[in-house]
Structures are given as C-alpha cells and as structure tokens.
Amino acid sequence: MSVSPPCILMKITPHGAASGEVTGSCYELETGQARIVVDCGMFQGTRGADELNRQPPVERADMLDAVVITHAHLDHTGRVPVLVKAGFTGPIFATSATIDLMMIILEDSARIQVSDNERTNRKRRRAGEDPIDALYEPDDVPAVQELLREIQVGQPVEVAPGIVARFFEAGHMLGSTSLAFTITENGTTKTVVFSGDLGPADRPVLKDFSTLPSADLVIMESTYGDRNHRPYADTVDEFEAIVEKVHAAKGKILVPTFAVGRSQQIIYHLAVMFHEHKVPAFPVYLDSPMALRATEVYKGHPELFDDEMVAYRKAGLFPISGGYFKPSQTADDSKALNHVDGPCAILAGAGMCNAGRILHHLKQNLWKADTHVLIVGYQGNGTLGRRLVNGEPHVKIHGEKIAVRAQIHTMGGFSAHADQSDLLRWLEPLAKSQPRVVLTHGEDRAREPLVEEIKTRHGLHAVLGSIGEAIEI
C-alpha cells in the first residue's frame, strides 16, 4: 500500500544570514499562490562579500508579490535596490521609522557603491580588465522609495494573497520589528515567525522586545547565542570610569559607531554624565552626516522611546537634542578633528571599522597611548574592528602599518543584539506551541551552543539554517 507524500504548504529559503553567516539577511517565502521576500540585506565584512552582493538575491524578482522589512540596517536592506533593478515593482512593507532610516542608509550605501566601484575600476584598468558597473547608484534609490508602504506595529496587513503579516516590537533599533505571518493555503493555516534582530532587554532609549504567543515555525537570530553580555549597569560603570580617566588625562575617546542606534546610545550616556555632573562636559563630536540625519529621525519618533527616556525628557534632559554633541558634517570638519586636543570624544562610522571616517581617526590615533578605543558593537570576521578586538599589535589602514598602542575596550554590554538569555526569554512563550525552530543570523560558534540551550530549556530540537536550503511545511 503506497503512502501519499505530505502536501507542502509552503517553503522558506534563506538567501543570506545562514550557513554561519551573520550578514545578508534574505528569506524567500513561497506558497501555491504567492511569493514574498523577508528582508534583502547586504553581505558585509567577510571574504567574497562583494561577489555575493552581485548575485541576484532571488530568481525572477519581477514575479515577487511583496517585500517585508524587519528593520533598516544595511545587512537587512542593502540589496533591496538590486531587487528593484532586477524588475521588482511590488510593495515594500515596513514601519514608519524603518522607512525613514532605510532611505538614509540606502542613500549612503549608494554613494559608497559608486566610490568603491571607481576604485575597483582603476585597479581593473591597470590590470587590462574591462570596467564593471556599481551595484547601484544614488539615482536607483528613489525607485525603492516609491514602493515603500508604511504599516503600524500590531496591526495585521495582507502583504500577498493568503499571507497576513503582523509586526511586533523587536527592541533592536528604532522601528525594528519581529514578524508573524499567518499563511492560509487550501484551507490550512500556519503561523511563521521571524525574530528579525532582537535587542537586549532593559536598555535605555528604546522599548524592549515584545514576545509572541505561538507559531508553527520560528526563524530566529543567534548573533550572541553562545554568551551573555555583562550586566548593563556594569558596562555603564566601566564606560563612565573610562570617560573620567580620559578627561583627567586629556586624552581622546574614539568610538566606531553604527550611525543608527549606537551613536545615539553613546551620546545618551555622555549627556547623562554631563547632566548629572559626574564629569565636566567636554567636546563630543558626531563625525557622521548619516548619524546626524538618523538622530533627527529619532527626534521625530518619541512614541518609540522607553519610560526612562520619557522621564528624562520631562526632567529637561533630551540627550539627543543636539546640545550635548558637536556635528561634524563635511570632510573638512572631519579632518580638522586631527588637530583637536583632548579631552574629547569622536564618534564615527563605520561600526566595524571596515570603511568610513573612523579609519582616518584610527590611523591618526591608534599609535598613541593616551587614545582609548571603545568597541561597542559586533565586529564581523575579517574586519579591522575584529582585529583590534583580537589584540593584534599592528594593523594596516589604507595600506600603512599602524602600531596599536591605544587602549582597546571591548564593551559587549552596549550591544544592540539580545544575548543568549534574552534570546531564550523571547522564545519561551513560543516554545509552548512546540514550533520547529531554525537558527540563522549567527556564526556557528554562536548557533551551536544555542541549539543545546533551546533543547535543555524548552525541549525543542532547533536546526541550523543554510543558504539555499529550503525549509518546507
């Protein structure tokens, strides 16, 4: 007697942020009547990232019904212009804050694509090779903006035939969300949850993540699945002690920061120190046009602030208002900081030290013993930031060997990613419905311990997602 194979309701295929890769988040969700993409991010920092970014995110982009975005970071949105250039013309759903920040990030990315491509083509010409086109250019970004559709957190919206999405606060960055898709096919309904990037609990400025009640399948991030951050209060104490030490020694603080989130967080803590007279105020330079624009977006979304931030505002302290930092807008403004005496703090991108103005500040100051470099975010494999964290005595910047005499402080407690305990806490309500769990967005060293913890605490067998390997329901 033959047994009929089970009917496949849908399949989800990772096209990034899987197989031990953290960046390039992109998931293709297919049913019998619809096909959507969840996030479409850029690969960053790893060997071969440029080649991966040049590959089509999915086949037949022109046949997609919709794109749904969890949050604005480049590793979740950076290939959306590539998708649009490949023929996608459907709606792109995201929260209002995500839309605002996404446009800033994509415009900045487009400028970088053009600049990097010019450098690449100079090398190709010298090698006798034909030039190549930039991945996308600033003129390609408005076409993305025309497709964006604003949604409200918590409200269901049909993003494609038979697919209804609800967005939940993720606490990772302004506007960030987790997604719950209710998918109906041939009279059967399933719920698929994407965690997106989850933020740590009890951090200032933004609200904590929301938990979800049930699911049949959970696609879950695992960036810090192998460890817990040190207590946030301890991290703040360490930060304040460094600031006091640098002030007394009239040194410099360099903070490689992601323009969205970490910049505002560090300014927040410096402003609180100044406001509460823990240290005399000194110049804080926000050396990032992108971070300056992002800070304006933060100011425009007070509904996303947590209770602590609201209380400070009522008490007359609005740390990101502009009164506690000096904007450094132009390249000349940035170069002038080479001649600024301490004590001072310079916040500049890129957050992984793999590009941007922070490279120039590190080149000018890493070899000085009175410099303190605060590493306050995840540093991908192969990046300059990871080499500094690993304690390498010398690094190369713009082809020049630089001695590392500065004090390097790794402050994982400032991370915008949930640690192992918070990831398990987010999963706990969902675990009661016994879903399948697939771990993505993490190196294997982070994913594998989380598999064991999920089994021990929740009795679930989680698996490791792989790029190109479909998950079928």
N, C-alpha and C positions, 0 to 999 in steps of 0.2 A: 504494500500500500504506500503510494507516494504521499509525501507531505508538501503542501504548497509553501513556498518561501514566504516569510513575513513581508507584508506590504510596507514599503519605505515611504513614510510620510514626508520626510524632508532630509536634507543633508547640509552640513555646515563644513566648509573647507577653509582652514587657515591659509592665508597667503602672506603671512608675516607674523612676527612676535610669537613664534613657536619653534620647535626643534632646538630649544636652548637659546633662542634669540629673544632679546628684550624689545627691540625697536621694530618698526614696520608693521604695526598692528593693522590687520585687514582680514575680515572674515566674510566669505560668500555664503549666503543662506538661500537655499533653493527649495521650492515646493513644486507641486504639479502645476500651479497657476501663477507663481510669482518668483522673482529672483531679486534679492537686495544685497547690498554690501554694508557691513557694520565697520565703520572706520576705514580709513585708507591712508595709512601713515607712511612716513619715510624711514628707511633704514639709515641708521646713524652710527658712526664711530668704528664699526667693525670692518675688517678687510673685505673688500668686494662690495661694500655698500653702494658705491656708485653704479656698479653693473646691475645690482639687484633693483635699484630705483629706476633704471632704464627699461626694465622688463615691464610689459603690460600688467597692471595689478590683477586683472581678471580678463578672461576672453569675452569678446563681444560686449564691450561696455555700452554700446548703443542699445542693447537689449535689456539692460537693467531697469527695474521698476523704480528703485529708490536707493538712496544712501542715507544711513543713520549714523550720526556722530556722537560719541560719548563725551569728548571734551576736545579742547583746541590745541593741545600740544602737537608739535610737528610730527612726532612719531605716531600720531593718530590721524593727522590731517594732511601731511605734506605731499601725498600723491593724489589728492583729490583733483588738482589741476591736470594731472596726467590722465586721469579718468575722463575728465571733461574733454580734453584734447582728443581722446580716443573715441569720442562720439556720445558720451553720456549726456542726456538732456533732461533727466527726471528731477524730482525734488530731492533736496538735501535737508534732512530734519535735524535740528539742534536747538538747544536753549538759547535765549537771547544773549546772555553773557558769552556763551561759546561762540555765537556768530560774531559778536563784536571782537573778541580776541582772535578768532580764527582768521579774520581778514587781516589783522595786524601781522600775525605770524606768517601767513601766506605771502603777503606783500614783501616782507623782509626776506623770506625764503627765495622768492623770485629774483630779488636783487642779488642774493648770494649765488644763485644758479648761474646768472649771467656773468658775474665776476669770476667764479670758479671755471666756467666754460672758456672764458677768454684766456685764462692761464693755461688750461688744458690744451687749447688750440695752439698757443705759442709753442708748447712742447711738441705737439704733433707736427707742426710745420717744420720745426728744426729736425724732426726725425723723418721728414719726407712723407708724412701721412696726411690724408685728407682731413679737413676740419669736421667737427660734429656740432650739432645744434644743442643749445641749452635744454635742459629737461623741461623747463618752462620759463617764461619771462613775465615781467610786470603786466604786460598787455593781456596775458592769459587769465589774470586773477578776476577781473570784472565778470567774466563769464561764469565763474563759480558763484560770485555774489548774487547773480540773477536767479540762481537755482535754490538759494537758501530759504528755508521755511521755519519760522520760529514756533516752538512748542512750549507748553507750560509743564513744569515738573508736576507729576502726579496725575495728569490728565491723559486718558487714552486717546490715541490717534491712529487711524488706519493708514499705514505707510505704503501698503501694497495690498492687492486682493487677498483676503484671508489672513493678513498679518497686521495685528494691532499691537502698537508699542506703548509702553508706559515708561517714563523717565523718573529716576529716583536720585536724590542727592548722594553723591559719592565722596564729598569732602576732600577731594584731591587738589583741585584748583577752582578758581571762580567759574561757576557754571557747569562743573563736571558732574556726570551722571553715571549711574548703572542703568541697564536696560532690561525690561521684561517684555518678551514678545509672546503674545497669545496667538497661536497659529492653528487655524482650522482648515482641515483638508478631508474631504469625503466623509463628513460627519464626525470626524475625530478631532479633538482639540488637545494641544500640547503647549506647555509653557517652557520657553528657553530664556535663561537669564545670562546676561553678560555683565560681569562685575565692572567692566571698564577699569580704570586705575582708581584704587581706593586710597583715601587719605587716612592718616593716623587719627585716632580719637583724641579729644581734649587738647587740640592745638588752637592757638588764637587766630583771630580774624574770620575764619570761615566756619560754617556749621559742620558738625560731624556727619559721617555717612549714615544713611538710612538702611535698615535691614529689610529683606523681602520675605514673604511668608512661605512660598512653596515654588517648586519647579520640577520639571522632568529632566532637564539638562542644565548644567551650570558651566559656563566658560569663565574661568577665574584667573585673575592675575596672580603672580607669585614672585614678584621682584625681590622681596625680602622674606621669602618663605622659609629660609633657613635660620633666621635670627630675630631677636627682639632688639628694638632700639633701646638705648639707655633712657631712663626716665626723663621726661621733657624738662622737669624742674631742674634736674642735674645738668642738662645740656645748657639751659639758660644761665645757671650759675657759672658754668665753665666759660660761656660766652662773655658774661659780664666781667669775669676775672681777667680774661684776655684784653677786653676793652680797657679796663682800668690799668693794666700793665703797659699797654701800648701808649695810653695817654701819658703815664708817668715818664716813659722813656722817649716820648715824642717820636714814636715810630709810625709805620704805616700798616694798615689792615687792607689786604686785598681779598675780595670775595668774588670768586667766579660764580655768577648767578644766572639762573634761568630768568628771562625777562619777566615772565608771568608767574607769580606766586612767591618764589624765593626772594626776589628783590624786595617785594612789599613786606614780607615776613621779617627780613633783617632790618629794614628801616623801622618797622614797628618796634622791635626790641630796643634799638638805639634811641628812638624817640621816647620810649618809656623810661629808659635810663636817664636821659637828659631831663625829662619832665619831673622825675622823682629825685633829681639832684644826686644820683648815685655817682655821677662823674660829670665834670664840667663839659658843656657842649663843645664839640669840635666839628670841623667841616666833614660832611658826609656827601660824597659825590656819586650821583647816579649817572654813570657814564654809559648810557644806552638809550638812544632815541626810542627803541622798541619798548623798553621798560617804562619810559616816561609816558608813552601812549597807553600802555597797559594800565598804569597807575590811574590814568584818567577814567578808564573803563571801570576799575574797582570803585572809584568815587561815584560812578553812575549806577552802581548796583548795591545800595546799602541793605536791600532786602535779603541779601545773601550773607550778611555779617552775623557772627555769633554773638551771644549775650555779652561777653567780655568787651568786644569791640563796641557794641552799642552803649555799654556803660561808660567806657572811656569817652566816647563822643559826647554823651550827656554831661560828663565832667569837664568838658572843654578841651580834651585831647583827641585830635584826629591825626594819628601818626603819619598817614599817607597824604595829608593835605598839601604838602609842599613846603611847609615851614621848617621841616626838620632835615631837609637834604637840598643839595645844590644840583640843578640839572646840568649835565654836560652833553650838549646836543650835537655839536659839529665835530669833525675830525680834528680841527684846530683846538677846540675846547679839550678834547681828549689828550692831545699831545702836550698841552700846557700843564697837565697834571704831573708830567715828568719832573717839573720844577717846583712842585708844591711841597713845602716842608710839613713834617708831622707835628703833632698828631693829626691823622686824618684817616678816613676810610674811603676806599674806592670800590664800588660795586659795578661790575661789567660782565658782559657775556662774551663767549658762550659758557654755559654752565658746566660743560665737560672739558673746558679749556682746549677745545679742538678747532676753534675759529674765533673771530671777533676781536674786540678791543682788549679783552683781558690778556691776550697773548703779548701785546706790547707792554702792558704794565708788568707782567711776569718777567719779560725779557729785561726790563729796566730795574727790577727789584728783587728777583729771586736770589741773586748772589749777595744780598745784603742781610746781615744777621739781625737787623732791627725790623725786618719785614715779617709780618705774620699773615699766612695764607689760610683762610678759613674755607675748607671744603664742606659745603653744606647740602650736597645733593649727590645722587647716584652718578658714578663715573663708569662709563662703559669700557669694556675691554678695548685695548689699543689706543685709548685717548691719553692725552697729556695729563689730564686730571688723575687717571688711574695710575700713571707712572709716579706722580707726586705722592699719591696715597701709599703706593708700594715702597716709598722711601728711596727712590733712585737718587744717587748723589749728583748726577749730571743729567740734563735733558737737552734736547735740541729744539730751538724755537727759530723759525724762519731760516733753518739751515745752520744756525750758530749754536755752538756748545755753551751751555749756561750752567754754572755751578749752583747747586741748591743749598744755600746757607740759611735761607729763610726758615722760620719755624712753620711747619705744616700741621694744621689742626684738622683732623677728620671728625666732623660733628654730625654723625648719622642721626642724632636725635632731631635734627632740623628737617629730616627727610619729609617729602610730601607723600611718600608711599606708606601704606599700612605695613606694620611688621607682622611676624608670624602670629602673635597673639591676637592682633586686631583682625587679621585675615580669618582666623578660626572663629572669632566672635561674630564677624559678618556672616559667615557660613552657617552658624549654629541654627538659626530659625529655618533656613532652607533644608538643612540636613534631616529634619524631622519628616520631610516628604520623600526621603530616600532617592534623591536625584542621581543621575550619572554626573560625575564631575571630571572636567578636563582642565588641566593646568596649562596656561600659556604665559606669555609675557614674563619670562624669568629664565635665568641661566640654569643649567641642570643642577648645579650645586645648590641652588635655592629651591628648585621644584622637587627634587627627590626627597629631602627631609620633610617637606610639607605633605607629600603623599603619605608618609608614615604617620604624621601627626593627625591628618584627617582620618586615617583608619583607626588610630588609637582613640581619638576623642569623639568621633562621630560615627564610627563603624562603616564608613564609606570607602569604596575602592576607587581612588582617583587615578587617572591616567595622564600621561604626558602628551600634549598635542604636538603634531608635526606639520610642518609646512607642506601643503599639497595633499595631506591625508584626510579624506572626508570622514566626518562623524555622522553616522546615519541613525535616524529614528524611524 
